[in-house]
Amino acid sequence: MQFERALVPYPDTTEPLAGRIDVEVDWEGRSWIHVVFRASGFSDGIVLPAAGGGRRDELWKHTCCEVFGRRQDRSYAEFNLSPSMAWAAYGFSGYRADMADLNVGEPRITFEKSEGGFELTAILFWNEWPHLDAIGLSAVIETVGGAKSWWALNHPSDKPDFHHPESFALKSPVLGKP
């Protein structure tokens, strides 16, 4: 099943935002999903990390796209995808608990820069995709002017928190969730 959703900025972002992030997700109950993040309209320009792929930590400190997948037992995974082509994947036993590198295949990432935005496409491999009850989608955007904004399907906390249980707002088509 394909989903198209717009991410929304965290409400208390201090800088006024002129931009938009749309995400497409193809989640069919396979051992992989396909995601496309489209950022556009950022007139201030987006800071893009220096090129260089491979697995790396702390990608979320700069412009980065993220996909979270939650199992029915509330354990979950976090995938970080950088415009630099770097990536990371972590597993958690519960809310921010027991973080460890997730044993997954390297994602296939493509990236294309545009005026005031970009398009990042990835295929994420993980055997648990068919067994998840929900997905969270988010992005961190750093602009040339120095502003940083946090984007997600929703923001259920009093701070930007992509790990919050209610941030997993895209429900499973496979498990018959609404």
Accessible surface in RSA format (square Angstrom, percent):
REM  Atomic radii and reference values for relative SASA: ProtOr
REM  Chains: A
REM  Algorithm: Lee & Richards
REM  Probe-radius: 1.40
REM  Slices: 20
REM RES _ NUM      All-atoms   Total-Side   Main-Chain    Non-polar    All polar
REM                ABS   REL    ABS   REL    ABS   REL    ABS   REL    ABS   REL
RES MET A   1   107.09  55.5  96.51  63.9  10.58  25.2  92.50  78.6  14.59  19.3
RES GLN A   2   130.31  72.9 104.34  76.3  25.96  61.8  30.38  64.7  99.92  75.8
RES PHE A   3    24.56  12.3  21.75  13.5   2.81   7.3  24.38  14.8   0.18   0.5
RES GLU A   4   127.13  73.0 108.60  82.2  18.53  44.1  30.79  59.6  96.34  78.7
RES ARG A   5   102.38  43.0  94.51  48.2   7.87  18.7  32.35  44.2  70.03  42.4
RES ALA A   6    44.03  40.5  27.33  42.2  16.69  38.0  27.33  38.5  16.69  44.2
RES LEU A   7     6.18   3.4   0.00   0.0   6.18  15.5   0.00   0.0   6.18  16.6
RES VAL A   8    68.33  45.0  68.12  61.7   0.21   0.5  68.33  59.4   0.00   0.0
RES PRO A   9    46.11  33.6  40.57  37.0   5.55  20.2  40.57  33.5   5.55  34.5
RES TYR A  10    18.40   8.6  16.63   9.5   1.77   4.6  11.26   8.5   7.14   8.8
RES PRO A  11   104.24  76.0  67.09  61.2  37.15 135.0  78.01  64.4  26.23 163.0
RES ASP A  12   106.85  74.8  88.35  87.9  18.50  43.8  27.32  64.3  79.53  79.3
RES THR A  13    26.92  19.1   5.87   6.0  21.05  50.2   8.75  11.7  18.18  27.5
RES THR A  14   130.59  92.9  95.75  97.1  34.84  83.0  81.26 109.1  49.34  74.6
RES GLU A  15    86.05  49.4  83.71  63.3   2.34   5.6  12.63  24.4  73.42  59.9
RES PRO A  16   128.65  93.8  98.36  89.7  30.29 110.1 111.04  91.7  17.61 109.4
RES LEU A  17    53.61  29.9  16.83  12.0  36.78  92.5  18.44  13.0  35.16  94.6
RES ALA A  18    61.56  56.6  46.43  71.7  15.13  34.4  54.64  76.9   6.92  18.3
RES GLY A  19    27.97  34.5   0.00   N/A  27.97  34.5   3.12   8.6  24.85  55.6
RES ARG A  20   129.31  54.3 128.05  65.3   1.26   3.0  45.18  61.7  84.13  51.0
RES ILE A  21     1.87   1.1   1.87   1.4   0.00   0.0   1.87   1.3   0.00   0.0
RES ASP A  22    40.88  28.6  40.88  40.7   0.00   0.0  19.45  45.8  21.43  21.4
RES VAL A  23     1.50   1.0   0.00   0.0   1.50   3.6   0.33   0.3   1.17   3.2
RES GLU A  24    54.53  31.3  54.35  41.1   0.18   0.4  12.00  23.2  42.53  34.7
RES VAL A  25     1.98   1.3   0.74   0.7   1.23   3.0   1.72   1.5   0.26   0.7
RES ASP A  26    26.13  18.3  25.32  25.2   0.81   1.9   1.00   2.4  25.12  25.1
RES TRP A  27     0.78   0.3   0.78   0.4   0.00   0.0   0.64   0.3   0.15   0.2
RES GLU A  28    83.52  48.0  61.46  46.5  22.06  52.5  12.60  24.4  70.92  57.9
RES GLY A  29    23.65  29.2   0.00   N/A  23.65  29.2   3.75  10.3  19.89  44.6
RES ARG A  30    77.69  32.6  71.03  36.2   6.66  15.8  49.06  67.1  28.63  17.4
RES SER A  31    50.20  42.4  45.20  60.3   5.00  11.5  16.55  35.2  33.65  47.1
RES TRP A  32    77.06  30.9  76.99  37.3   0.07   0.2  56.74  30.3  20.32  33.0
RES ILE A  33     0.08   0.0   0.08   0.1   0.00   0.0   0.08   0.1   0.00   0.0
RES HIS A  34    53.81  29.4  53.72  37.3   0.09   0.2  30.48  31.4  23.33  27.1
RES VAL A  35     0.00   0.0   0.00   0.0   0.00   0.0   0.00   0.0   0.00   0.0
RES VAL A  36     8.24   5.4   8.24   7.5   0.00   0.0   8.24   7.2   0.00   0.0
RES PHE A  37     0.45   0.2   0.45   0.3   0.00   0.0   0.45   0.3   0.00   0.0
RES ARG A  38    87.70  36.8  87.33  44.5   0.36   0.9  41.33  56.5  46.36  28.1
RES ALA A  39     2.89   2.7   0.15   0.2   2.74   6.2   0.15   0.2   2.74   7.3
RES SER A  40    53.37  45.1  52.77  70.4   0.60   1.4  37.34  79.5  16.03  22.5
RES GLY A  41    46.90  57.8   0.00   N/A  46.90  57.8  38.00 104.3   8.89  19.9
RES PHE A  42     4.67   2.3   3.13   1.9   1.54   4.0   4.34   2.6   0.33   1.0
RES SER A  43   103.71  87.6  63.54  84.8  40.18  92.5  53.01 112.9  50.70  71.0
RES ASP A  44    77.47  54.3  61.47  61.2  16.00  37.8  31.05  73.1  46.42  46.3
RES GLY A  45    19.78  24.4   0.00   N/A  19.78  24.4  19.78  54.3   0.00   0.0
RES ILE A  46    17.70  10.1   2.63   2.0  15.08  36.3   2.63   1.9  15.08  40.9
RES VAL A  47    57.03  37.5  52.79  47.8   4.23  10.2  56.84  49.4   0.19   0.5
RES LEU A  48    47.98  26.7  24.25  17.4  23.72  59.6  24.25  17.0  23.72  63.8
RES PRO A  49    39.53  28.8  20.84  19.0  18.68  67.9  31.37  25.9   8.15  50.7
RES ALA A  50    87.29  80.3  65.70 101.4  21.60  49.1  76.37 107.5  10.92  28.9
RES ALA A  51    99.07  91.1  67.01 103.4  32.05  72.9  68.40  96.3  30.67  81.2
RES GLY A  52    24.85  30.6   0.00   N/A  24.85  30.6  22.77  62.5   2.07   4.6
RES GLY A  53    40.94  50.5   0.00   N/A  40.94  50.5  14.84  40.7  26.09  58.4
RES GLY A  54    30.16  37.2   0.00   N/A  30.16  37.2  26.34  72.3   3.81   8.5
RES ARG A  55    95.31  40.0  65.39  33.3  29.92  71.2  44.58  60.9  50.73  30.7
RES ARG A  56   105.01  44.1  97.95  49.9   7.06  16.8  46.77  63.9  58.24  35.3
RES ASP A  57    99.88  70.0  80.05  79.7  19.82  46.9  24.14  56.8  75.74  75.5
RES GLU A  58    91.04  52.3  84.08  63.6   6.96  16.6  21.12  40.9  69.92  57.1
RES LEU A  59    20.62  11.5  15.08  10.8   5.54  13.9  17.99  12.6   2.62   7.1
RES TRP A  60   120.11  48.2 117.61  56.9   2.51   5.9 101.35  54.0  18.77  30.4
RES LYS A  61    82.81  40.4  80.84  49.6   1.97   4.7  43.14  38.8  39.67  42.3
RES HIS A  62    89.95  49.2  89.95  62.5   0.00   0.0  61.00  62.9  28.95  33.7
RES THR A  63     0.26   0.2   0.08   0.1   0.18   0.4   0.08   0.1   0.18   0.3
RES CYS A  64     0.20   0.1   0.00   0.0   0.20   0.5   0.09   0.2   0.11   0.1
RES CYS A  65     0.63   0.5   0.63   0.7   0.00   0.0   0.00   0.0   0.63   0.7
RES GLU A  66     2.93   1.7   2.93   2.2   0.00   0.0   0.00   0.0   2.93   2.4
RES VAL A  67     0.00   0.0   0.00   0.0   0.00   0.0   0.00   0.0   0.00   0.0
RES PHE A  68     1.47   0.7   1.47   0.9   0.00   0.0   1.47   0.9   0.00   0.0
RES GLY A  69     0.00   0.0   0.00   N/A   0.00   0.0   0.00   0.0   0.00   0.0
RES ARG A  70    15.13   6.4  15.13   7.7   0.00   0.0   3.46   4.7  11.67   7.1
RES ARG A  71    60.92  25.6  60.92  31.1   0.00   0.0  22.12  30.2  38.80  23.5
RES GLN A  72   106.32  59.5  86.13  63.0  20.19  48.1  26.63  56.7  79.69  60.4
RES ASP A  73   106.15  74.4  74.40  74.1  31.75  75.1  48.98 115.3  57.17  57.0
RES ARG A  74   123.51  51.9 120.47  61.4   3.03   7.2  49.13  67.2  74.37  45.1
RES SER A  75    12.48  10.5  12.48  16.7   0.00   0.0  11.17  23.8   1.31   1.8
RES TYR A  76     4.36   2.0   4.23   2.4   0.13   0.3   4.23   3.2   0.13   0.2
RES ALA A  77     0.17   0.2   0.17   0.3   0.00   0.0   0.17   0.2   0.00   0.0
RES GLU A  78    10.45   6.0  10.45   7.9   0.00   0.0   0.00   0.0  10.45   8.5
RES PHE A  79     1.33   0.7   1.33   0.8   0.00   0.0   1.33   0.8   0.00   0.0
RES ASN A  80     0.78   0.5   0.78   0.8   0.00   0.0   0.78   1.9   0.00   0.0
RES LEU A  81     0.34   0.2   0.34   0.2   0.00   0.0   0.34   0.2   0.00   0.0
RES SER A  82     0.75   0.6   0.75   1.0   0.00   0.0   0.57   1.2   0.18   0.3
RES PRO A  83     8.79   6.4   0.46   0.4   8.33  30.3   0.62   0.5   8.16  50.7
RES SER A  84     2.83   2.4   0.68   0.9   2.15   4.9   2.30   4.9   0.52   0.7
RES MET A  85    72.83  37.7  68.44  45.3   4.38  10.4  66.40  56.5   6.43   8.5
RES ALA A  86     0.00   0.0   0.00   0.0   0.00   0.0   0.00   0.0   0.00   0.0
RES TRP A  87    12.09   4.9  12.09   5.9   0.00   0.0  11.39   6.1   0.70   1.1
RES ALA A  88     1.57   1.4   1.18   1.8   0.40   0.9   1.18   1.7   0.40   1.0
RES ALA A  89     0.03   0.0   0.00   0.0   0.03   0.1   0.00   0.0   0.03   0.1
RES TYR A  90     9.84   4.6   9.84   5.6   0.00   0.0   7.57   5.7   2.27   2.8
RES GLY A  91    13.78  17.0   0.00   N/A  13.78  17.0  13.30  36.5   0.47   1.1
RES PHE A  92    11.61   5.8   5.75   3.6   5.85  15.2   7.94   4.8   3.66  10.5
RES SER A  93    64.00  54.1  41.33  55.2  22.67  52.2  40.30  85.8  23.70  33.2
RES GLY A  94    16.48  20.3   0.00   N/A  16.48  20.3  16.48  45.2   0.00   0.0
RES TYR A  95   106.94  49.9  83.21  47.3  23.73  61.7  72.44  54.4  34.50  42.5
RES ARG A  96   122.33  51.4  98.22  50.1  24.11  57.4  39.41  53.9  82.92  50.3
RES ALA A  97    37.93  34.9  31.86  49.2   6.07  13.8  37.93  53.4   0.00   0.0
RES ASP A  98   110.30  77.3  81.64  81.3  28.66  67.8  33.59  79.0  76.71  76.5
RES MET A  99   114.25  59.2  84.29  55.8  29.95  71.3  57.82  49.2  56.43  74.8
RES ALA A 100    57.95  53.3  49.73  76.8   8.22  18.7  57.88  81.5   0.07   0.2
RES ASP A 101   101.98  71.4  74.85  74.5  27.13  64.2  23.93  56.3  78.05  77.8
RES LEU A 102    23.08  12.9  21.74  15.6   1.34   3.4  22.81  16.0   0.27   0.7
RES ASN A 103   151.02 104.1 122.87 118.7  28.16  67.8  38.57  92.8 112.45 108.7
RES VAL A 104    22.53  14.8   1.04   0.9  21.49  51.8   9.96   8.7  12.57  34.1
RES GLY A 105    42.01  51.8   0.00   N/A  42.01  51.8  32.11  88.1   9.90  22.2
RES GLU A 106   109.43  62.8  91.82  69.5  17.62  41.9  24.17  46.7  85.26  69.6
RES PRO A 107     9.36   6.8   1.37   1.3   7.99  29.0   1.37   1.1   7.99  49.6
RES ARG A 108   154.27  64.8 146.27  74.6   8.01  19.1  55.59  76.0  98.69  59.8
RES ILE A 109    18.16  10.3   4.07   3.0  14.08  33.9   4.07   2.9  14.08  38.2
RES THR A 110    87.58  62.3  86.01  87.2   1.57   3.7  76.01 102.1  11.57  17.5
RES PHE A 111    54.76  27.4  23.49  14.5  31.27  81.4  24.79  15.0  29.97  85.8
RES GLU A 112   127.02  72.9 122.77  92.9   4.26  10.1  39.25  75.9  87.77  71.7
RES LYS A 113   141.77  69.2 118.92  73.0  22.85  54.4  66.20  59.6  75.57  80.5
RES SER A 114    59.26  50.1  47.98  64.0  11.27  26.0  48.86 104.0  10.40  14.6
RES GLU A 115   177.01 101.6 146.27 110.7  30.73  73.2  70.56 136.5 106.44  86.9
RES GLY A 116    15.57  19.2   0.00   N/A  15.57  19.2   8.31  22.8   7.26  16.3
RES GLY A 117     4.90   6.0   0.00   N/A   4.90   6.0   0.00   0.0   4.90  11.0
RES PHE A 118     5.33   2.7   1.68   1.0   3.65   9.5   3.06   1.9   2.27   6.5
RES GLU A 119    64.81  37.2  62.51  47.3   2.30   5.5  14.11  27.3  50.70  41.4
RES LEU A 120     0.00   0.0   0.00   0.0   0.00   0.0   0.00   0.0   0.00   0.0
RES THR A 121    25.57  18.2  25.29  25.6   0.28   0.7  19.00  25.5   6.57   9.9
RES ALA A 122     0.55   0.5   0.00   0.0   0.55   1.3   0.55   0.8   0.00   0.0
RES ILE A 123    38.86  22.1  38.86  29.0   0.00   0.0  38.86  28.0   0.00   0.0
RES LEU A 124     0.14   0.1   0.00   0.0   0.14   0.3   0.14   0.1   0.00   0.0
RES PHE A 125    55.78  27.9  54.50  33.8   1.29   3.3  54.76  33.2   1.02   2.9
RES TRP A 126    17.71   7.1  11.54   5.6   6.17  14.5  10.90   5.8   6.81  11.0
RES ASN A 127   116.10  80.1 108.23 104.6   7.87  19.0  27.00  65.0  89.10  86.1
RES GLU A 128    49.51  28.4  49.51  37.5   0.00   0.0   5.38  10.4  44.13  36.0
RES TRP A 129     0.49   0.2   0.00   0.0   0.49   1.2   0.00   0.0   0.49   0.8
RES PRO A 130    28.43  20.7  24.54  22.4   3.89  14.1  24.56  20.3   3.86  24.0
RES HIS A 131   104.69  57.2 101.05  70.2   3.65   9.3  60.62  62.5  44.07  51.3
RES LEU A 132     0.49   0.3   0.00   0.0   0.49   1.2   0.00   0.0   0.49   1.3
RES ASP A 133     9.61   6.7   9.20   9.2   0.41   1.0   0.87   2.0   8.74   8.7
RES ALA A 134     0.00   0.0   0.00   0.0   0.00   0.0   0.00   0.0   0.00   0.0
RES ILE A 135     0.00   0.0   0.00   0.0   0.00   0.0   0.00   0.0   0.00   0.0
RES GLY A 136     2.53   3.1   0.00   N/A   2.53   3.1   2.53   6.9   0.00   0.0
RES LEU A 137     3.26   1.8   0.14   0.1   3.12   7.9   0.14   0.1   3.12   8.4
RES SER A 138     1.75   1.5   1.75   2.3   0.00   0.0   1.75   3.7   0.00   0.0
RES ALA A 139     0.27   0.2   0.27   0.4   0.00   0.0   0.27   0.4   0.00   0.0
RES VAL A 140     3.63   2.4   3.63   3.3   0.00   0.0   3.63   3.2   0.00   0.0
RES ILE A 141     0.28   0.2   0.26   0.2   0.03   0.1   0.26   0.2   0.03   0.1
RES GLU A 142    34.20  19.6  34.20  25.9   0.00   0.0   2.40   4.6  31.81  26.0
RES THR A 143     8.68   6.2   7.69   7.8   0.99   2.4   7.32   9.8   1.36   2.1
RES VAL A 144   103.64  68.2  79.79  72.2  23.84  57.5  80.62  70.1  23.01  62.4
RES GLY A 145    60.24  74.3   0.00   N/A  60.24  74.3  26.05  71.5  34.19  76.6
RES GLY A 146    62.09  76.6   0.00   N/A  62.09  76.6  33.11  90.9  28.97  64.9
RES ALA A 147    15.79  14.5   9.11  14.1   6.68  15.2  14.76  20.8   1.03   2.7
RES LYS A 148    69.40  33.9  57.62  35.4  11.79  28.1  29.15  26.2  40.25  42.9
RES SER A 149     1.08   0.9   0.80   1.1   0.28   0.7   0.55   1.2   0.53   0.7
RES TRP A 150    78.77  31.6  78.77  38.1   0.00   0.0  62.60  33.4  16.18  26.2
RES TRP A 151     6.01   2.4   6.01   2.9   0.00   0.0   6.01   3.2   0.00   0.0
RES ALA A 152     3.16   2.9   3.16   4.9   0.00   0.0   3.16   4.5   0.00   0.0
RES LEU A 153    28.82  16.0   9.61   6.9  19.21  48.3   9.61   6.8  19.20  51.7
RES ASN A 154    52.93  36.5  50.32  48.6   2.61   6.3  27.57  66.4  25.36  24.5
RES HIS A 155    34.23  18.7   6.00   4.2  28.23  72.2   6.74   6.9  27.49  32.0
RES PRO A 156    47.40  34.5   6.97   6.4  40.43 147.0  20.88  17.2  26.52 164.8
RES SER A 157    26.70  22.6  10.49  14.0  16.21  37.4   8.29  17.6  18.41  25.8
RES ASP A 158   132.82  93.0 100.92 100.4  31.91  75.4  50.46 118.8  82.37  82.1
RES LYS A 159   118.20  57.7 116.62  71.6   1.58   3.8  62.17  56.0  56.03  59.7
RES PRO A 160    45.77  33.4  27.23  24.8  18.54  67.4  27.79  22.9  17.99 111.8
RES ASP A 161     6.82   4.8   1.51   1.5   5.32  12.6   1.01   2.4   5.82   5.8
RES PHE A 162    21.14  10.6  17.05  10.6   4.08  10.6  17.46  10.6   3.68  10.5
RES HIS A 163    17.36   9.5  16.21  11.3   1.15   3.0   5.69   5.9  11.67  13.6
RES HIS A 164    39.89  21.8  39.89  27.7   0.00   0.0  17.61  18.2  22.28  25.9
RES PRO A 165    63.49  46.3  59.05  53.8   4.44  16.1  61.28  50.6   2.21  13.7
RES GLU A 166   113.94  65.4 103.62  78.4  10.32  24.6  38.68  74.8  75.26  61.4
RES SER A 167     7.18   6.1   4.56   6.1   2.62   6.0   3.60   7.7   3.58   5.0
RES PHE A 168     2.79   1.4   2.42   1.5   0.37   1.0   2.42   1.5   0.37   1.1
RES ALA A 169    41.11  37.8  18.03  27.8  23.08  52.5  21.38  30.1  19.74  52.3
RES LEU A 170     3.13   1.7   2.50   1.8   0.63   1.6   3.13   2.2   0.00   0.0
RES LYS A 171    73.75  36.0  65.91  40.4   7.84  18.7  45.08  40.6  28.67  30.5
RES SER A 172     0.42   0.4   0.41   0.5   0.02   0.0   0.01   0.0   0.42   0.6
RES PRO A 173    40.06  29.2   8.53   7.8  31.53 114.6  18.05  14.9  22.01 136.8
RES VAL A 174    76.20  50.1  44.31  40.1  31.89  76.8  51.64  44.9  24.55  66.6
RES LEU A 175    65.91  36.7  37.97  27.2  27.95  70.3  43.80  30.8  22.12  59.5
RES GLY A 176    67.12  82.8   0.00   N/A  67.12  82.8  36.41  99.9  30.71  68.8
RES LYS A 177    90.46  44.1  74.60  45.8  15.87  37.8  28.58  25.7  61.89  65.9
RES PRO A 178   146.82 107.0 100.97  92.0  45.85 166.7 142.51 117.7   4.30  26.7
END  Absolute sums over single chains surface
CHAIN  1 A     8427.1       6449.2       1978.0       4391.8       4035.4
END  Absolute sums over all chains
TOTAL          8427.1       6449.2       1978.0       4391.8       4035.4
